[in-house]
Amino acid sequence: MVRGARKAVALGVAVAVACSVQQHLNFVPGPRHAAPVAAAAASMMMAPAAFADEIGDAAKKLGDASYSFAKEVDWNNGIFLQAPGKFQPL
Protein backbone atom coordinates (compact mmCIF):
# COMPACT_ATOMS: atom_id res chain seq x y z
CA MET A 1 0.00 0.00 0.00
CA VAL A 2 2.86 2.35 0.78
CA ARG A 3 4.44 1.80 -2.65
CA GLY A 4 1.17 2.70 -4.38
CA ALA A 5 0.85 5.86 -2.29
CA ARG A 6 4.44 6.88 -3.11
CA LYS A 7 3.81 6.35 -6.81
CA ALA A 8 0.65 8.45 -6.63
CA VAL A 9 2.47 11.26 -4.78
CA ALA A 10 5.36 11.13 -7.25
CA LEU A 11 2.94 11.25 -10.18
CA GLY A 12 1.10 14.20 -8.62
CA VAL A 13 4.37 16.08 -8.09
CA ALA A 14 5.44 15.38 -11.68
CA VAL A 15 2.13 16.69 -13.04
CA ALA A 16 2.34 19.82 -10.87
CA VAL A 17 5.90 20.52 -12.04
CA ALA A 18 4.94 19.98 -15.68
CA CYS A 19 2.02 22.41 -15.38
CA SER A 20 4.20 24.97 -13.64
CA VAL A 21 6.91 24.75 -16.31
CA GLN A 22 4.35 25.03 -19.09
CA GLN A 23 2.90 28.21 -17.59
CA HIS A 24 6.36 29.80 -17.37
CA LEU A 25 7.20 28.96 -20.98
CA ASN A 26 4.34 31.14 -22.24
CA PHE A 27 5.71 34.49 -21.11
CA VAL A 28 4.72 36.58 -24.16
CA PRO A 29 1.37 38.27 -23.61
CA GLY A 30 -1.19 38.27 -26.39
CA PRO A 31 -2.32 41.41 -28.19
CA ARG A 32 -4.64 43.59 -26.15
CA HIS A 33 -6.28 45.42 -29.03
CA ALA A 34 -6.38 42.98 -31.93
CA ALA A 35 -9.42 44.47 -33.69
CA PRO A 36 -7.83 47.81 -34.74
CA VAL A 37 -4.70 46.05 -35.91
CA ALA A 38 -6.70 43.57 -37.95
CA ALA A 39 -8.77 46.36 -39.50
CA ALA A 40 -5.63 48.29 -40.48
CA ALA A 41 -4.02 45.20 -41.96
CA ALA A 42 -7.15 44.38 -43.96
CA SER A 43 -7.37 47.92 -45.35
CA MET A 44 -3.70 47.86 -46.40
CA MET A 45 -4.20 44.59 -48.29
CA MET A 46 -6.58 46.28 -50.71
CA ALA A 47 -4.39 49.38 -51.24
CA PRO A 48 -2.36 49.56 -54.46
CA ALA A 49 1.40 49.31 -54.14
CA ALA A 50 3.06 52.72 -54.21
CA PHE A 51 5.35 53.33 -57.19
CA ALA A 52 5.20 49.66 -58.20
CA ASP A 53 4.97 50.46 -61.91
CA GLU A 54 7.96 52.83 -61.94
CA ILE A 55 10.15 50.43 -59.98
CA GLY A 56 9.13 47.51 -62.16
CA ASP A 57 9.85 49.50 -65.32
CA ALA A 58 13.29 50.51 -64.01
CA ALA A 59 14.11 46.93 -63.02
CA LYS A 60 13.13 45.65 -66.46
CA LYS A 61 15.25 48.33 -68.15
CA LEU A 62 18.27 47.48 -65.97
CA GLY A 63 17.80 43.76 -66.55
CA ASP A 64 17.59 44.18 -70.30
CA ALA A 65 20.69 46.38 -70.38
CA SER A 66 22.84 44.15 -68.17
CA TYR A 67 21.83 40.73 -69.53
CA SER A 68 24.19 40.77 -72.52
CA PHE A 69 27.09 41.83 -70.28
CA ALA A 70 26.34 39.11 -67.73
CA LYS A 71 26.33 36.49 -70.50
CA GLU A 72 29.79 37.61 -71.73
CA VAL A 73 31.52 37.38 -68.34
CA ASP A 74 33.51 34.20 -67.62
CA TRP A 75 32.04 33.47 -64.19
CA ASN A 76 34.37 30.45 -63.73
CA ASN A 77 37.38 32.77 -63.57
CA GLY A 78 38.94 32.92 -60.08
CA ILE A 79 39.16 36.70 -60.13
CA PHE A 80 35.49 36.91 -59.23
CA LEU A 81 36.14 34.93 -56.02
CA GLN A 82 38.41 37.69 -54.66
CA ALA A 83 37.11 40.30 -52.24
CA PRO A 84 36.65 43.81 -53.64
CA GLY A 85 39.76 45.93 -53.15
CA LYS A 86 42.01 42.89 -52.68
CA PHE A 87 42.83 42.35 -56.36
CA GLN A 88 45.71 39.97 -57.00
CA PRO A 89 46.40 38.81 -60.55
CA LEU A 90 46.07 35.08 -61.07
Backbone as XML, in Angstrom:
<?xml version="1.0"?>
<chain id="A" units="angstrom">
  <residue number="1" name="MET">
    <atom name="N" x="0.812" y="-1.192" z="0.000"/>
    <atom name="CA" x="0.000" y="0.000" z="0.000"/>
    <atom name="C" x="0.856" y="1.256" z="0.000"/>
  </residue>
  <residue number="2" name="VAL">
    <atom name="N" x="1.983" y="1.193" z="0.692"/>
    <atom name="CA" x="2.863" y="2.353" z="0.778"/>
    <atom name="C" x="3.485" y="2.641" z="-0.582"/>
  </residue>
  <residue number="3" name="ARG">
    <atom name="N" x="3.848" y="1.597" z="-1.326"/>
    <atom name="CA" x="4.439" y="1.803" z="-2.653"/>
    <atom name="C" x="3.445" y="2.487" z="-3.593"/>
  </residue>
  <residue number="4" name="GLY">
    <atom name="N" x="2.203" y="2.093" z="-3.545"/>
    <atom name="CA" x="1.173" y="2.704" z="-4.377"/>
    <atom name="C" x="0.975" y="4.175" z="-4.024"/>
  </residue>
  <residue number="5" name="ALA">
    <atom name="N" x="1.016" y="4.474" z="-2.731"/>
    <atom name="CA" x="0.851" y="5.860" z="-2.292"/>
    <atom name="C" x="2.042" y="6.700" z="-2.739"/>
  </residue>
  <residue number="6" name="ARG">
    <atom name="N" x="3.238" y="6.144" z="-2.670"/>
    <atom name="CA" x="4.436" y="6.875" z="-3.109"/>
    <atom name="C" x="4.384" y="7.145" z="-4.611"/>
  </residue>
  <residue number="7" name="LYS">
    <atom name="N" x="3.922" y="6.160" z="-5.363"/>
    <atom name="CA" x="3.813" y="6.352" z="-6.805"/>
    <atom name="C" x="2.796" y="7.434" z="-7.127"/>
  </residue>
  <residue number="8" name="ALA">
    <atom name="N" x="1.678" y="7.444" z="-6.395"/>
    <atom name="CA" x="0.647" y="8.450" z="-6.630"/>
    <atom name="C" x="1.166" y="9.842" z="-6.277"/>
  </residue>
  <residue number="9" name="VAL">
    <atom name="N" x="1.899" y="9.959" z="-5.176"/>
    <atom name="CA" x="2.467" y="11.256" z="-4.782"/>
    <atom name="C" x="3.503" y="11.701" z="-5.811"/>
  </residue>
  <residue number="10" name="ALA">
    <atom name="N" x="4.352" y="10.788" z="-6.255"/>
    <atom name="CA" x="5.364" y="11.125" z="-7.254"/>
    <atom name="C" x="4.713" y="11.559" z="-8.562"/>
  </residue>
  <residue number="11" name="LEU">
    <atom name="N" x="3.661" y="10.882" z="-8.965"/>
    <atom name="CA" x="2.942" y="11.250" z="-10.181"/>
    <atom name="C" x="2.297" y="12.625" z="-10.027"/>
  </residue>
  <residue number="12" name="GLY">
    <atom name="N" x="1.721" y="12.888" z="-8.879"/>
    <atom name="CA" x="1.104" y="14.196" z="-8.623"/>
    <atom name="C" x="2.127" y="15.322" z="-8.653"/>
  </residue>
  <residue number="13" name="VAL">
    <atom name="N" x="3.300" y="15.082" z="-8.067"/>
    <atom name="CA" x="4.366" y="16.084" z="-8.092"/>
    <atom name="C" x="4.843" y="16.311" z="-9.517"/>
  </residue>
  <residue number="14" name="ALA">
    <atom name="N" x="4.992" y="15.248" z="-10.295"/>
    <atom name="CA" x="5.438" y="15.380" z="-11.683"/>
    <atom name="C" x="4.439" y="16.184" z="-12.511"/>
  </residue>
  <residue number="15" name="VAL">
    <atom name="N" x="3.155" y="15.949" z="-12.313"/>
    <atom name="CA" x="2.126" y="16.690" z="-13.043"/>
    <atom name="C" x="2.147" y="18.160" z="-12.629"/>
  </residue>
  <residue number="16" name="ALA">
    <atom name="N" x="2.300" y="18.436" z="-11.352"/>
    <atom name="CA" x="2.341" y="19.818" z="-10.868"/>
    <atom name="C" x="3.547" y="20.559" z="-11.439"/>
  </residue>
  <residue number="17" name="VAL">
    <atom name="N" x="4.697" y="19.903" z="-11.484"/>
    <atom name="CA" x="5.895" y="20.519" z="-12.041"/>
    <atom name="C" x="5.717" y="20.768" z="-13.530"/>
  </residue>
  <residue number="18" name="ALA">
    <atom name="N" x="5.148" y="19.815" z="-14.239"/>
    <atom name="CA" x="4.942" y="19.983" z="-15.677"/>
    <atom name="C" x="4.005" y="21.153" z="-15.961"/>
  </residue>
  <residue number="19" name="CYS">
    <atom name="N" x="2.940" y="21.278" z="-15.183"/>
    <atom name="CA" x="2.016" y="22.406" z="-15.375"/>
    <atom name="C" x="2.687" y="23.731" z="-15.047"/>
  </residue>
  <residue number="20" name="SER">
    <atom name="N" x="3.505" y="23.749" z="-14.024"/>
    <atom name="CA" x="4.202" y="24.973" z="-13.637"/>
    <atom name="C" x="5.201" y="25.401" z="-14.713"/>
  </residue>
  <residue number="21" name="VAL">
    <atom name="N" x="5.936" y="24.449" z="-15.257"/>
    <atom name="CA" x="6.908" y="24.754" z="-16.310"/>
    <atom name="C" x="6.196" y="25.237" z="-17.564"/>
  </residue>
  <residue number="22" name="GLN">
    <atom name="N" x="5.091" y="24.635" z="-17.894"/>
    <atom name="CA" x="4.352" y="25.033" z="-19.090"/>
    <atom name="C" x="3.832" y="26.465" z="-18.952"/>
  </residue>
  <residue number="23" name="GLN">
    <atom name="N" x="3.394" y="26.854" z="-17.787"/>
    <atom name="CA" x="2.902" y="28.214" z="-17.586"/>
    <atom name="C" x="4.035" y="29.224" z="-17.713"/>
  </residue>
  <residue number="24" name="HIS">
    <atom name="N" x="5.241" y="28.880" z="-17.289"/>
    <atom name="CA" x="6.364" y="29.801" z="-17.370"/>
    <atom name="C" x="6.926" y="29.900" z="-18.776"/>
  </residue>
  <residue number="25" name="LEU">
    <atom name="N" x="6.703" y="28.912" z="-19.612"/>
    <atom name="CA" x="7.201" y="28.964" z="-20.979"/>
    <atom name="C" x="6.413" y="29.960" z="-21.822"/>
  </residue>
  <residue number="26" name="ASN">
    <atom name="N" x="5.182" y="30.219" z="-21.482"/>
    <atom name="CA" x="4.339" y="31.140" z="-22.235"/>
    <atom name="C" x="4.405" y="32.521" z="-21.584"/>
  </residue>
  <residue number="27" name="PHE">
    <atom name="N" x="5.516" y="33.208" z="-21.766"/>
    <atom name="CA" x="5.706" y="34.495" z="-21.110"/>
    <atom name="C" x="5.342" y="35.683" z="-21.984"/>
  </residue>
  <residue number="28" name="VAL">
    <atom name="N" x="5.067" y="35.481" z="-23.271"/>
    <atom name="CA" x="4.724" y="36.581" z="-24.160"/>
    <atom name="C" x="3.225" y="36.819" z="-24.088"/>
  </residue>
  <residue number="29" name="PRO">
    <atom name="N" x="2.802" y="38.015" z="-23.691"/>
    <atom name="CA" x="1.367" y="38.269" z="-23.610"/>
    <atom name="C" x="0.765" y="38.438" z="-24.997"/>
  </residue>
  <residue number="30" name="GLY">
    <atom name="N" x="-0.494" y="38.122" z="-25.119"/>
    <atom name="CA" x="-1.188" y="38.269" z="-26.389"/>
    <atom name="C" x="-1.525" y="39.729" z="-26.660"/>
  </residue>
  <residue number="31" name="PRO">
    <atom name="N" x="-1.971" y="40.032" z="-27.871"/>
    <atom name="CA" x="-2.321" y="41.410" z="-28.193"/>
    <atom name="C" x="-3.555" y="41.857" z="-27.403"/>
  </residue>
  <residue number="32" name="ARG">
    <atom name="N" x="-3.515" y="43.084" z="-26.947"/>
    <atom name="CA" x="-4.639" y="43.595" z="-26.151"/>
    <atom name="C" x="-5.724" y="44.169" z="-27.049"/>
  </residue>
  <residue number="33" name="HIS">
    <atom name="N" x="-5.325" y="44.779" z="-28.143"/>
    <atom name="CA" x="-6.283" y="45.422" z="-29.032"/>
    <atom name="C" x="-6.100" y="44.842" z="-30.428"/>
  </residue>
  <residue number="34" name="ALA">
    <atom name="N" x="-6.583" y="43.659" z="-30.656"/>
    <atom name="CA" x="-6.380" y="42.979" z="-31.931"/>
    <atom name="C" x="-7.299" y="43.516" z="-33.018"/>
  </residue>
  <residue number="35" name="ALA">
    <atom name="N" x="-8.458" y="44.016" z="-32.681"/>
    <atom name="CA" x="-9.418" y="44.465" z="-33.694"/>
    <atom name="C" x="-8.903" y="45.647" z="-34.512"/>
  </residue>
  <residue number="36" name="PRO">
    <atom name="N" x="-8.343" y="46.717" z="-33.914"/>
    <atom name="CA" x="-7.830" y="47.814" z="-34.738"/>
    <atom name="C" x="-6.661" y="47.387" z="-35.623"/>
  </residue>
  <residue number="37" name="VAL">
    <atom name="N" x="-5.832" y="46.522" z="-35.120"/>
    <atom name="CA" x="-4.697" y="46.048" z="-35.908"/>
    <atom name="C" x="-5.186" y="45.226" z="-37.090"/>
  </residue>
  <residue number="38" name="ALA">
    <atom name="N" x="-6.158" y="44.387" z="-36.867"/>
    <atom name="CA" x="-6.702" y="43.566" z="-37.951"/>
    <atom name="C" x="-7.393" y="44.435" z="-38.992"/>
  </residue>
  <residue number="39" name="ALA">
    <atom name="N" x="-8.092" y="45.475" z="-38.553"/>
    <atom name="CA" x="-8.768" y="46.362" z="-39.498"/>
    <atom name="C" x="-7.751" y="47.119" z="-40.345"/>
  </residue>
  <residue number="40" name="ALA">
    <atom name="N" x="-6.669" y="47.571" z="-39.734"/>
    <atom name="CA" x="-5.635" y="48.293" z="-40.476"/>
    <atom name="C" x="-4.946" y="47.373" z="-41.476"/>
  </residue>
  <residue number="41" name="ALA">
    <atom name="N" x="-4.672" y="46.152" z="-41.060"/>
    <atom name="CA" x="-4.023" y="45.198" z="-41.963"/>
    <atom name="C" x="-4.940" y="44.864" z="-43.137"/>
  </residue>
  <residue number="42" name="ALA">
    <atom name="N" x="-6.216" y="44.699" z="-42.886"/>
    <atom name="CA" x="-7.152" y="44.385" z="-43.959"/>
    <atom name="C" x="-7.283" y="45.538" z="-44.938"/>
  </residue>
  <residue number="43" name="SER">
    <atom name="N" x="-7.256" y="46.772" z="-44.442"/>
    <atom name="CA" x="-7.370" y="47.917" z="-45.347"/>
    <atom name="C" x="-6.112" y="48.078" z="-46.191"/>
  </residue>
  <residue number="44" name="MET">
    <atom name="N" x="-4.948" y="47.740" z="-45.652"/>
    <atom name="CA" x="-3.703" y="47.863" z="-46.403"/>
    <atom name="C" x="-3.582" y="46.778" z="-47.470"/>
  </residue>
  <residue number="45" name="MET">
    <atom name="N" x="-4.262" y="45.666" z="-47.299"/>
    <atom name="CA" x="-4.195" y="44.593" z="-48.290"/>
    <atom name="C" x="-4.849" y="45.020" z="-49.604"/>
  </residue>
  <residue number="46" name="MET">
    <atom name="N" x="-5.854" y="45.854" z="-49.523"/>
    <atom name="CA" x="-6.577" y="46.280" z="-50.708"/>
    <atom name="C" x="-5.964" y="47.526" z="-51.356"/>
  </residue>
  <residue number="47" name="ALA">
    <atom name="N" x="-5.002" y="48.163" z="-50.698"/>
    <atom name="CA" x="-4.394" y="49.379" z="-51.238"/>
    <atom name="C" x="-3.406" y="49.014" z="-52.349"/>
  </residue>
  <residue number="48" name="PRO">
    <atom name="N" x="-3.330" y="49.836" z="-53.392"/>
    <atom name="CA" x="-2.357" y="49.558" z="-54.455"/>
    <atom name="C" x="-0.941" y="49.834" z="-53.970"/>
  </residue>
  <residue number="49" name="ALA">
    <atom name="N" x="0.009" y="49.117" z="-54.518"/>
    <atom name="CA" x="1.399" y="49.314" z="-54.137"/>
    <atom name="C" x="1.889" y="50.660" z="-54.663"/>
  </residue>
  <residue number="50" name="ALA">
    <atom name="N" x="2.582" y="51.391" z="-53.827"/>
    <atom name="CA" x="3.056" y="52.716" z="-54.208"/>
    <atom name="C" x="4.275" y="52.599" z="-55.118"/>
  </residue>
  <residue number="51" name="PHE">
    <atom name="N" x="4.243" y="53.273" z="-56.243"/>
    <atom name="CA" x="5.352" y="53.332" z="-57.191"/>
    <atom name="C" x="5.739" y="51.970" z="-57.746"/>
  </residue>
  <residue number="52" name="ALA">
    <atom name="N" x="4.850" y="51.001" z="-57.731"/>
    <atom name="CA" x="5.199" y="49.657" z="-58.200"/>
    <atom name="C" x="5.488" y="49.657" z="-59.689"/>
  </residue>
  <residue number="53" name="ASP">
    <atom name="N" x="4.765" y="50.449" z="-60.470"/>
    <atom name="CA" x="4.975" y="50.458" z="-61.912"/>
    <atom name="C" x="6.316" y="51.079" z="-62.279"/>
  </residue>
  <residue number="54" name="GLU">
    <atom name="N" x="6.695" y="52.165" z="-61.628"/>
    <atom name="CA" x="7.962" y="52.827" z="-61.936"/>
    <atom name="C" x="9.147" y="51.954" z="-61.547"/>
  </residue>
  <residue number="55" name="ILE">
    <atom name="N" x="9.060" y="51.304" z="-60.416"/>
    <atom name="CA" x="10.150" y="50.431" z="-59.980"/>
    <atom name="C" x="10.254" y="49.224" z="-60.904"/>
  </residue>
  <residue number="56" name="GLY">
    <atom name="N" x="9.117" y="48.655" z="-61.253"/>
    <atom name="CA" x="9.129" y="47.511" z="-62.162"/>
    <atom name="C" x="9.687" y="47.870" z="-63.525"/>
  </residue>
  <residue number="57" name="ASP">
    <atom name="N" x="9.325" y="49.054" z="-64.031"/>
    <atom name="CA" x="9.855" y="49.495" z="-65.320"/>
    <atom name="C" x="11.364" y="49.696" z="-65.256"/>
  </residue>
  <residue number="58" name="ALA">
    <atom name="N" x="11.848" y="50.300" z="-64.161"/>
    <atom name="CA" x="13.288" y="50.515" z="-64.011"/>
    <atom name="C" x="14.027" y="49.189" z="-63.882"/>
  </residue>
  <residue number="59" name="ALA">
    <atom name="N" x="13.460" y="48.237" z="-63.167"/>
    <atom name="CA" x="14.105" y="46.931" z="-63.019"/>
    <atom name="C" x="14.172" y="46.203" z="-64.353"/>
  </residue>
  <residue number="60" name="LYS">
    <atom name="N" x="13.126" y="46.287" z="-65.147"/>
    <atom name="CA" x="13.130" y="45.648" z="-66.464"/>
    <atom name="C" x="14.175" y="46.292" z="-67.365"/>
  </residue>
  <residue number="61" name="LYS">
    <atom name="N" x="14.272" y="47.620" z="-67.329"/>
    <atom name="CA" x="15.249" y="48.331" z="-68.149"/>
    <atom name="C" x="16.674" y="47.937" z="-67.747"/>
  </residue>
  <residue number="62" name="LEU">
    <atom name="N" x="16.941" y="47.877" z="-66.445"/>
    <atom name="CA" x="18.268" y="47.481" z="-65.968"/>
    <atom name="C" x="18.571" y="46.044" z="-66.339"/>
  </residue>
  <residue number="63" name="GLY">
    <atom name="N" x="17.601" y="45.166" z="-66.196"/>
    <atom name="CA" x="17.803" y="43.761" z="-66.547"/>
    <atom name="C" x="18.090" y="43.569" z="-68.026"/>
  </residue>
  <residue number="64" name="ASP">
    <atom name="N" x="17.355" y="44.282" z="-68.857"/>
    <atom name="CA" x="17.588" y="44.176" z="-70.303"/>
    <atom name="C" x="18.961" y="44.698" z="-70.682"/>
  </residue>
  <residue number="65" name="ALA">
    <atom name="N" x="19.401" y="45.795" z="-70.038"/>
    <atom name="CA" x="20.689" y="46.384" z="-70.380"/>
    <atom name="C" x="21.857" y="45.545" z="-69.874"/>
  </residue>
  <residue number="66" name="SER">
    <atom name="N" x="21.712" y="44.877" z="-68.757"/>
    <atom name="CA" x="22.836" y="44.148" z="-68.169"/>
    <atom name="C" x="22.892" y="42.678" z="-68.579"/>
  </residue>
  <residue number="67" name="TYR">
    <atom name="N" x="21.861" y="42.152" z="-69.211"/>
    <atom name="CA" x="21.830" y="40.727" z="-69.527"/>
    <atom name="C" x="22.937" y="40.334" z="-70.502"/>
  </residue>
  <residue number="68" name="SER">
    <atom name="N" x="23.151" y="41.120" z="-71.533"/>
    <atom name="CA" x="24.186" y="40.772" z="-72.515"/>
    <atom name="C" x="25.564" y="40.814" z="-71.875"/>
  </residue>
  <residue number="69" name="PHE">
    <atom name="N" x="25.809" y="41.773" z="-70.975"/>
    <atom name="CA" x="27.093" y="41.834" z="-70.276"/>
    <atom name="C" x="27.274" y="40.618" z="-69.371"/>
  </residue>
  <residue number="70" name="ALA">
    <atom name="N" x="26.242" y="40.240" z="-68.646"/>
    <atom name="CA" x="26.341" y="39.107" z="-67.731"/>
    <atom name="C" x="26.589" y="37.806" z="-68.479"/>
  </residue>
  <residue number="71" name="LYS">
    <atom name="N" x="26.091" y="37.692" z="-69.707"/>
    <atom name="CA" x="26.334" y="36.489" z="-70.498"/>
    <atom name="C" x="27.778" y="36.425" z="-70.981"/>
  </residue>
  <residue number="72" name="GLU">
    <atom name="N" x="28.428" y="37.576" z="-71.219"/>
    <atom name="CA" x="29.790" y="37.608" z="-71.733"/>
    <atom name="C" x="30.849" y="37.335" z="-70.675"/>
  </residue>
  <residue number="73" name="VAL">
    <atom name="N" x="30.535" y="37.531" z="-69.417"/>
    <atom name="CA" x="31.516" y="37.380" z="-68.344"/>
    <atom name="C" x="31.801" y="35.903" z="-68.110"/>
  </residue>
  <residue number="74" name="ASP">
    <atom name="N" x="33.097" y="35.570" z="-67.961"/>
    <atom name="CA" x="33.506" y="34.203" z="-67.623"/>
    <atom name="C" x="33.414" y="34.039" z="-66.104"/>
  </residue>
  <residue number="75" name="TRP">
    <atom name="N" x="32.268" y="33.550" z="-65.632"/>
    <atom name="CA" x="32.036" y="33.467" z="-64.193"/>
    <atom name="C" x="32.845" y="32.371" z="-63.529"/>
  </residue>
  <residue number="76" name="ASN">
    <atom name="N" x="33.514" y="31.496" z="-64.307"/>
    <atom name="CA" x="34.368" y="30.453" z="-63.726"/>
    <atom name="C" x="35.771" y="30.968" z="-63.444"/>
  </residue>
  <residue number="77" name="ASN">
    <atom name="N" x="36.077" y="32.181" z="-63.812"/>
    <atom name="CA" x="37.380" y="32.771" z="-63.567"/>
    <atom name="C" x="37.529" y="33.042" z="-62.070"/>
  </residue>
  <residue number="78" name="GLY">
    <atom name="N" x="38.699" y="32.764" z="-61.517"/>
    <atom name="CA" x="38.939" y="32.923" z="-60.084"/>
    <atom name="C" x="38.986" y="34.357" z="-59.615"/>
  </residue>
  <residue number="79" name="ILE">
    <atom name="N" x="39.102" y="35.296" z="-60.529"/>
    <atom name="CA" x="39.163" y="36.703" z="-60.131"/>
    <atom name="C" x="37.866" y="37.153" z="-59.468"/>
  </residue>
  <residue number="80" name="PHE">
    <atom name="N" x="36.776" y="36.521" z="-59.803"/>
    <atom name="CA" x="35.491" y="36.908" z="-59.230"/>
    <atom name="C" x="35.297" y="36.338" z="-57.828"/>
  </residue>
  <residue number="81" name="LEU">
    <atom name="N" x="36.196" y="35.463" z="-57.380"/>
    <atom name="CA" x="36.143" y="34.929" z="-56.020"/>
    <atom name="C" x="36.895" y="35.812" z="-55.031"/>
  </residue>
  <residue number="82" name="GLN">
    <atom name="N" x="37.623" y="36.816" z="-55.521"/>
    <atom name="CA" x="38.406" y="37.692" z="-54.661"/>
    <atom name="C" x="37.515" y="38.800" z="-54.080"/>
  </residue>
  <residue number="83" name="ALA">
    <atom name="N" x="37.871" y="39.228" z="-52.891"/>
    <atom name="CA" x="37.105" y="40.303" z="-52.240"/>
    <atom name="C" x="37.379" y="41.620" z="-52.956"/>
  </residue>
  <residue number="84" name="PRO">
    <atom name="N" x="36.420" y="42.505" z="-53.004"/>
    <atom name="CA" x="36.649" y="43.810" z="-53.636"/>
    <atom name="C" x="37.768" y="44.577" z="-52.927"/>
  </residue>
  <residue number="85" name="GLY">
    <atom name="N" x="38.649" y="45.178" z="-53.705"/>
    <atom name="CA" x="39.760" y="45.932" z="-53.146"/>
    <atom name="C" x="40.982" y="45.087" z="-52.837"/>
  </residue>
  <residue number="86" name="LYS">
    <atom name="N" x="40.896" y="43.802" z="-52.964"/>
    <atom name="CA" x="42.006" y="42.887" z="-52.677"/>
    <atom name="C" x="42.461" y="42.197" z="-53.958"/>
  </residue>
  <residue number="87" name="PHE">
    <atom name="N" x="42.505" y="42.934" z="-55.049"/>
    <atom name="CA" x="42.829" y="42.349" z="-56.357"/>
    <atom name="C" x="44.261" y="41.839" z="-56.383"/>
  </residue>
  <residue number="88" name="GLN">
    <atom name="N" x="44.411" y="40.589" z="-56.780"/>
    <atom name="CA" x="45.714" y="39.974" z="-57.000"/>
    <atom name="C" x="45.615" y="39.206" z="-58.295"/>
  </residue>
  <residue number="89" name="PRO">
    <atom name="N" x="46.470" y="39.531" z="-59.267"/>
    <atom name="CA" x="46.399" y="38.812" z="-60.549"/>
    <atom name="C" x="46.630" y="37.319" z="-60.350"/>
  </residue>
  <residue number="90" name="LEU">
    <atom name="N" x="45.966" y="36.538" z="-61.174"/>
    <atom name="CA" x="46.074" y="35.082" z="-61.068"/>
    <atom name="C" x="47.235" y="34.550" z="-61.831"/>
  </residue>
</chain>
